[in-house]
Structures are given as C-alpha cells and as structure tokens.
Amino acid sequence: MNTYELQQLRTAELIRQAEQARLVREVTRGNRAARREAAQRTTEAESHSRRPRRHRFLRTA
C-alpha cells in the first residue's frame, strides 16, 4: 500500500472514532437530563407547595 492509501484508511478510522465519541456524549447527556427530570418530578410530588422554604425569622446583625 502506498502512503496515500494508508492516509485514507487512517482518516476513515479517525472519523469513525469521532462519530463513536459523539454518540457516547449524546447518550450521556440524555441520561443526565432524564435523571434530572426524574429527580425534579419526585421533589415536586413530595413538596406541599411550590414556594422554596424560607426562614421564619430574619437573622440579627
């Protein structure tokens, strides 16, 4: 094989690796988003009101 063919093979391999890495990142991002969404749904279901919890009395200086 000459140098040009070897370079073409290497380029094709790098493109395949980049596609695989992109797919892994996309799946990871999707999993994180699904976990975040599920966690938010469970906290919303557990809370009685949508307001964040506040201290009853202000702190003194």
C-alpha positions as CSV (number, residue, x, y, z in Angstrom):
1,M,0.0,0.0,0.0
2,N,1.2,3.4,-0.7
3,T,1.2,6.4,1.6
4,Y,-2.0,7.9,0.1
5,E,-4.0,4.7,0.8
6,L,-2.6,4.5,4.4
7,Q,-3.6,8.1,5.0
8,Q,-7.1,7.4,3.6
9,L,-7.5,4.4,6.0
10,R,-6.3,6.5,8.9
11,T,-8.7,9.3,8.1
12,A,-11.6,6.9,7.9
13,E,-10.7,5.4,11.2
14,L,-10.4,8.8,12.9
15,I,-13.9,9.7,11.5
16,R,-15.4,6.5,12.9
17,Q,-13.8,7.2,16.3
18,A,-15.1,10.8,16.3
19,E,-18.7,9.5,15.5
20,Q,-18.5,7.0,18.3
21,A,-17.3,9.6,20.8
22,R,-20.2,11.9,19.7
23,L,-22.7,9.2,20.2
24,V,-21.3,8.4,23.7
25,R,-21.6,12.1,24.6
26,E,-25.1,12.3,23.3
27,V,-26.3,9.3,25.2
28,T,-24.6,10.5,28.4
29,R,-26.2,13.9,28.0
30,G,-29.6,12.2,27.5
31,N,-29.2,10.1,30.6
32,R,-28.2,13.1,32.7
33,A,-31.2,15.0,31.5
34,A,-33.5,12.1,32.3
35,R,-32.1,11.7,35.8
36,R,-32.5,15.4,36.4
37,E,-36.1,15.4,35.2
38,A,-37.0,12.3,37.3
39,A,-35.4,13.9,40.4
40,Q,-37.3,17.1,39.8
41,R,-40.6,15.2,39.4
42,T,-40.1,13.3,42.7
43,T,-39.2,16.5,44.6
44,E,-42.3,18.3,43.2
45,A,-44.5,15.4,44.2
46,E,-43.1,15.4,47.8
47,S,-43.4,19.1,48.5
48,H,-46.7,20.6,49.6
49,S,-46.2,24.0,48.0
50,R,-44.1,25.3,45.1
51,R,-42.5,28.1,47.2
52,P,-39.0,27.5,48.3
53,R,-38.6,27.1,52.1
54,R,-37.7,30.3,53.9
55,H,-36.5,31.1,57.4
56,R,-39.3,32.2,59.7
57,F,-37.2,34.9,61.4
58,L,-34.5,37.1,60.0
59,R,-31.0,36.8,61.4
60,T,-29.9,39.6,63.5
61,A,-26.8,41.6,62.6
